[in-house]
Amino acid sequence: MTGSLHLTKDGGVLKHVRLHSSSTDAALAFDADGWALADIAVKAGVIASISAAGTPEAGDLGGRIVLPAFVDCHTHLDKGHIWPRKPNPDGTFMGALNAAGEDRAANWNARDLEARMEFALKCAYAHGTKAIRTHLDCVAPQEDISWPVLSELRARWQGRVDLQGSALTGVEQLRDTRWFTRLADIVREHGGILGTVTYMVPDLDDLLDLIFRLAAERGLDLDFHADETDAIEAVSLRHIAEAAARNDFQGKILVGHCCALARQPSDEVKRTLDAVAARDISIVSLPMCNMYLQDRRGDGTTPRWRGVTLLHEMKARGITVAVASDNARDPFYAYGDLDMHEVYRQATRIIHFDHPVADWPRTVGANPAAAMRLDAGQISVGKPADMVLFKGRSWTELLSRPESGRIVIRDGMPIAAEMPDYSELDHLMV
């Protein structure tokens, strides 16, 4: 059933594999679940042809699934893997915020950041991720430490992981216009994305106008954390969309979390979704982290809601939606490994990406790639042969096991990367 993979630097053929209709534009005969059996020819690192699979034969790949290399559009590599030295004391959002802030002030020098972010990139690459956007905490003086580290890592990982950085700071910090203008200049200098965490502060609209203006003046895209709460009155996603319209912003906008939307009345939901759809704003949900943090009551009772946003309603409006890893082994999420197969498995269970599967696989490929201005997430002729070959032959096989035996193919060749051992970080945890 598993067959053999014969790829060299000159090329080869993935014989008798399964492609999903959401992941390719090839003209194949797809079944009711969206699958088609295909042969993928690779030459010099590029997909040379995709054709209907021939007659099964000994040694072929037996219908194993091939998906595009993953795109992870919302992570926090600067926080990653600090759990051993700074756990969340009670699993709450405030517990996470306080713990991460304390650890940042005490430990986040360039050496510490570089080691932990490098470790995270090794994990993501070995799991099959091609591109990552990470948020960077920008609480003075951290911005002067973190952005040079990001630029160094981006250069080092070029050709393996496309690394983007987005500034992260509380929206109230924008009131210090001089400081925030300097931050916008730092972001531009390092080829980043401007961003903030929005709350329902009285001057939210004025602060949003400021960030939109600074981004437009510098040619920067925007990335927001919004409404990561169960508070029904948290409607900053709508305010972001209205600010985009008010400022006629032409750049890309990605908004993460938007948890509160799932708890709001239908008229407020409609008003928000209308505003978001009108401005071509992309939304990313973080199902694993938000289930971990949201509705954690601390009184021995069971959580009552899932913490994810209304992706089905958004998708129905034509809004580009994605899911992503968010945090990994830090106070905001004690688990995780930047494995986008795990993210999609859990999203399928939590958000119901099934019955039908439709084109939900795009949430970990083509959709986040579009939000990040990347040409990725598709298996198409003429594209780089960046794919992940799994053992599963159907959705239920693919999503029932961790798929630790997957084969990651980059530029037409299986990579030799292995998962780094946690002991690599032991020297930082004392």
C-alpha positions in Angstrom: 0.0 0.0 0.0 2.7 2.5 0.9 4.9 1.9 -2.2 8.2 3.7 -2.9 9.1 7.3 -3.5 11.6 7.8 -6.3 12.6 11.5 -6.6 16.1 12.8 -7.4 17.4 16.3 -8.0 16.6 15.8 -11.7 13.0 14.8 -11.0 10.7 11.8 -10.9 7.1 10.8 -10.6 4.7 10.4 -7.7 2.7 7.6 -9.1 -0.9 6.8 -8.0 -1.4 9.5 -5.4 -4.6 11.3 -4.2 -5.1 15.0 -4.9 -7.9 17.0 -3.5 -9.9 19.4 -5.7 -9.3 22.3 -3.3 -5.5 21.9 -3.7 -5.0 21.8 -7.4 -6.3 23.2 -10.7 -5.5 20.1 -12.6 -8.3 18.7 -14.8 -9.0 15.4 -13.0 -12.1 13.3 -12.4 -12.8 14.1 -8.7 -15.1 11.9 -6.7 -17.8 12.9 -4.2 -15.2 13.5 -1.5 -13.1 15.7 -3.8 -10.4 13.2 -4.5 -8.8 12.1 -7.7 -6.0 9.6 -8.3 -3.1 11.2 -10.2 0.5 10.9 -11.3 2.6 14.0 -10.5 5.7 14.4 -12.6 8.5 16.6 -11.2 11.4 18.0 -13.1 14.2 20.2 -11.7 12.2 21.0 -8.5 9.1 22.0 -10.4 5.8 20.2 -11.1 6.1 19.3 -14.8 2.7 17.6 -15.2 -0.3 16.3 -13.4 -2.3 13.5 -15.1 -4.9 10.9 -14.2 -3.2 7.9 -12.6 -2.5 4.9 -14.7 -3.3 1.3 -13.8 -2.1 0.5 -10.3 1.1 -1.4 -10.2 3.5 -2.8 -7.7 5.7 -0.2 -6.1 3.4 2.8 -6.7 2.2 5.0 -3.9 -1.1 3.2 -3.5 -3.4 6.2 -3.4 -1.6 8.1 -0.6 -2.7 11.7 -0.1 -0.6 14.6 -1.2 -1.3 18.1 0.0 0.5 21.4 -0.7 3.2 22.5 1.8 1.4 24.3 4.6 1.1 28.0 5.3 0.9 29.1 8.9 -0.3 32.7 9.0 -0.6 33.4 12.8 2.1 32.3 15.3 4.1 33.7 18.2 7.6 32.4 17.8 9.0 34.9 20.2 6.9 33.4 23.0 7.3 29.8 22.0 8.6 27.1 24.3 8.9 29.2 27.5 6.5 27.0 29.4 9.1 25.0 31.3 10.4 28.2 32.9 7.2 30.2 32.9 3.9 28.2 33.0 0.5 29.7 33.1 -0.6 29.4 36.8 -4.3 28.9 36.1 -4.8 28.5 32.4 -6.6 31.8 32.0 -6.0 34.6 29.5 -4.9 37.0 32.2 -2.6 34.3 33.7 -1.1 33.9 30.2 -0.7 37.6 29.7 1.0 38.2 33.0 3.3 35.2 32.8 4.4 36.0 29.2 5.0 39.7 30.2 7.1 38.7 33.2 9.2 36.3 31.1 9.7 38.8 28.4 11.0 41.4 30.8 13.3 38.9 32.5 14.6 36.8 29.6 14.0 37.9 26.1 17.4 38.9 25.0 18.7 38.3 21.4 20.3 35.0 22.3 17.2 33.6 24.0 14.9 34.7 21.2 17.1 33.4 18.4 17.4 29.9 20.0 13.7 29.5 20.7 12.6 30.8 17.3 15.1 28.7 15.5 13.8 25.6 17.4 10.3 26.5 16.4 11.3 26.9 12.7 12.9 23.5 12.8 9.7 22.0 14.0 7.5 23.7 11.4 9.8 22.9 8.6 10.0 19.2 9.5 6.2 19.1 9.7 5.8 20.4 6.2 5.3 24.2 6.6 6.6 26.5 3.9 5.7 29.9 5.2 5.1 31.4 8.6 4.0 34.8 9.9 5.0 35.4 13.5 3.8 38.2 15.7 6.5 40.0 17.7 5.7 41.6 21.1 6.7 45.3 20.8 6.7 46.6 24.4 9.6 49.0 24.7 12.5 48.2 24.5 11.6 44.7 23.0 11.1 46.1 19.5 14.8 47.0 19.3 15.8 43.4 20.2 13.3 41.2 18.4 13.2 42.8 14.9 16.9 42.3 14.1 16.6 38.7 15.3 13.7 38.2 13.0 15.6 39.6 10.0 18.6 37.4 10.7 16.4 34.3 11.0 14.5 35.2 7.8 17.8 35.4 5.9 19.1 32.1 7.4 15.8 30.2 6.5 15.4 31.7 3.1 14.5 28.9 0.7 13.2 26.7 3.5 10.6 28.8 5.3 9.3 32.2 4.2 9.3 34.1 7.4 7.2 37.2 8.0 7.0 39.4 11.1 4.1 41.4 12.4 4.3 44.0 15.2 2.1 43.2 18.3 1.3 45.9 20.8 -1.8 46.8 22.8 -3.9 49.4 21.1 -3.6 51.8 24.0 0.1 52.1 23.3 -0.8 53.8 20.0 -1.7 56.9 22.1 2.1 57.5 22.3 2.1 58.7 18.7 5.8 59.4 18.6 6.7 55.9 19.9 4.3 54.2 17.6 5.5 56.1 14.6 9.0 55.0 15.4 7.7 51.4 15.6 6.1 51.7 12.2 9.5 52.8 10.8 11.2 49.8 12.4 8.6 47.5 10.9 9.2 49.1 7.5 13.0 48.8 7.9 12.7 45.1 8.5 10.1 44.4 5.9 7.3 43.6 8.3 3.6 44.0 8.9 2.1 46.6 11.2 -0.3 45.4 13.8 -2.0 45.8 17.2 -4.3 44.1 19.6 -7.7 45.9 19.6 -10.0 46.4 22.6 -13.1 48.4 23.1 -11.3 51.5 24.4 -13.2 54.9 24.1 -10.8 56.2 21.4 -10.6 53.0 19.4 -11.6 54.7 16.1 -9.0 57.4 16.5 -6.3 54.9 17.2 -7.4 52.8 14.2 -7.2 55.8 12.0 -3.7 56.4 13.2 -2.5 52.8 12.4 -4.2 52.8 9.0 -2.6 56.2 8.2 0.9 55.1 9.2 0.6 51.8 7.3 -0.6 53.5 4.2 2.2 56.1 4.3 4.8 53.3 4.6 3.2 50.8 2.2 2.7 48.3 5.0 0.0 45.6 5.3 -1.9 45.3 8.6 -2.5 42.4 11.0 -4.8 42.7 14.0 -5.7 40.6 17.1 -9.4 41.3 17.7 -12.1 40.4 20.2 -10.2 37.5 21.9 -12.9 37.3 24.6 -16.4 36.1 25.3 -17.6 39.7 25.9 -20.6 40.3 23.7 -19.8 44.1 23.6 -16.4 43.4 21.9 -17.0 44.5 18.4 -13.6 45.8 17.4 -13.6 43.6 14.2 -16.4 45.7 12.9 -14.6 48.9 13.8 -11.5 47.6 12.0 -13.6 47.0 8.8 -15.2 50.4 9.1 -11.8 52.1 9.6 -10.5 50.3 6.5 -13.4 51.8 4.5 -13.1 55.2 6.1 -9.4 55.4 5.2 -9.8 53.6 1.9 -6.9 51.4 2.8 -5.5 49.5 -0.2 -3.2 47.1 1.6 -3.8 43.6 2.9 -5.6 43.1 6.2 -5.6 40.0 8.3 -7.5 39.7 11.6 -7.1 37.0 14.1 -9.3 35.4 16.8 -12.6 37.3 16.6 -14.0 35.0 19.3 -16.7 37.3 20.6 -18.5 37.3 17.3 -19.8 33.8 18.0 -21.7 35.1 21.0 -23.3 38.2 19.5 -26.9 38.5 18.3 -27.6 37.9 14.6 -28.1 41.5 13.7 -24.6 42.5 15.1 -23.1 39.5 13.3 -24.7 40.5 10.0 -23.5 44.1 10.4 -19.9 43.0 11.1 -19.8 40.4 8.3 -21.1 42.9 5.8 -18.4 45.4 6.8 -15.7 42.7 6.6 -16.7 41.3 3.3 -16.9 44.8 1.7 -13.2 45.4 2.4 -11.7 42.0 1.5 -10.4 41.4 5.0 -9.1 37.9 5.7 -9.9 36.2 9.0 -7.8 33.5 10.8 -9.2 31.4 13.6 -6.9 29.8 16.2 -8.9 26.8 17.3 -6.5 25.0 19.6 -5.3 28.0 21.6 -8.7 29.6 21.8 -10.3 26.4 23.1 -7.5 26.3 25.7 -8.0 29.8 27.0 -11.6 30.8 26.3 -14.3 30.1 28.9 -11.9 28.6 31.3 -13.9 29.3 34.4 -11.5 28.3 37.2 -14.4 27.2 39.4 -14.4 23.5 38.6 -17.1 23.8 36.0 -17.0 22.8 32.3 -16.5 25.4 29.6 -19.7 26.2 27.6 -18.4 27.3 24.3 -15.6 26.6 21.9 -13.9 30.0 21.5 -13.8 29.9 17.7 -15.2 32.5 15.3 -17.9 32.1 12.7 -15.9 30.7 9.8 -18.8 29.0 8.0 -20.8 32.2 7.9 -17.7 34.2 6.8 -16.9 31.7 4.0 -20.5 31.8 2.8 -20.0 35.6 2.4 -16.9 35.1 0.3 -14.5 36.2 3.1 -11.1 34.5 3.0 -10.7 32.4 6.1 -7.8 30.4 7.5 -6.7 28.5 10.6 -3.3 28.6 12.2 -1.1 27.4 15.1 -1.0 30.5 17.3 1.1 29.7 20.4 3.2 26.7 21.1 4.3 25.6 24.6 3.9 29.0 26.2 1.5 30.5 28.8 -1.1 31.0 26.1 -1.1 27.4 25.0 0.7 24.7 26.9 0.9 22.4 23.9 1.4 22.5 20.2 4.3 22.0 17.8 3.6 24.2 14.8 2.2 21.2 13.0 -0.4 22.4 10.6 -1.7 18.9 10.0 -2.6 18.8 13.7 -4.2 22.3 13.3 -6.3 21.1 10.5 -7.2 17.8 12.3 -8.4 19.7 15.3 -10.1 22.4 13.3 -12.1 19.7 11.5 -13.4 18.4 14.9 -13.9 21.8 16.5 -15.2 23.9 13.7 -16.8 21.1 11.6 -14.7 21.2 8.4 -16.5 18.2 7.1 -19.7 16.8 5.7 -18.9 18.1 3.2 -15.1 18.8 3.3 -15.7 21.2 0.4 -12.6 23.5 0.0 -11.8 23.8 3.7 -8.3 22.4 3.1 -7.5 25.8 1.6 -7.6 27.2 5.2 -4.0 25.8 5.7 -2.7 26.5 2.2 -4.0 28.8 -0.5 -6.1 31.1 1.8 -3.4 32.1 4.3 -0.9 32.3 1.4 -3.2 34.9 -0.3 -3.4 36.8 3.0 0.4 36.8 3.2 0.9 37.8 -0.5 2.5 34.5 -1.3 2.2 32.2 -4.3 1.8 29.0 -2.4 -0.7 26.4 -1.2 -1.5 24.9 -4.6 -0.2 21.8 -6.4 -0.2 23.0 -10.0 1.9 22.6 -13.1 4.8 25.1 -13.2 4.7 25.6 -9.4 7.6 24.5 -7.1 7.2 20.9 -6.0 6.5 21.7 -2.4 4.2 19.0 -1.0 3.5 16.7 1.9 3.0 13.0 1.2 0.9 11.2 3.8 0.1 7.6 4.5 -3.7 8.2 4.7 -5.7 7.5 1.6 -9.0 9.2 2.6 -10.1 12.0 5.0 -10.9 9.5 7.8 -7.4 7.9 7.5 -5.6 11.3 7.1 -7.3 12.9 10.1 -7.4 9.9 12.5 -3.7 9.6 13.1 -0.9 12.1 13.7 0.8 11.1 10.4 4.2 11.1 12.0 5.5 9.1 9.0 4.7 11.8 6.5 7.2 12.7 3.8 7.9 16.4 3.3 8.9 17.3 -0.3 10.5 20.6 -1.0 11.7 21.7 -4.5 11.0 18.1 -5.7 13.1 16.3 -3.1 12.2 14.7 0.3 13.8 16.7 3.1 16.0 15.0 5.7 14.9 17.3 8.5 14.1 15.7 11.8 12.2 17.1 14.8 14.6 18.9 17.2 14.9 17.4 20.7 13.5 19.5 23.5 16.9 19.2 25.3 18.2 21.7 22.8 16.5 24.4 24.9 17.4 23.1 28.4 20.2 25.7 28.8 17.6 28.5 28.5 15.2 27.0 31.1 17.3 27.5 34.2 
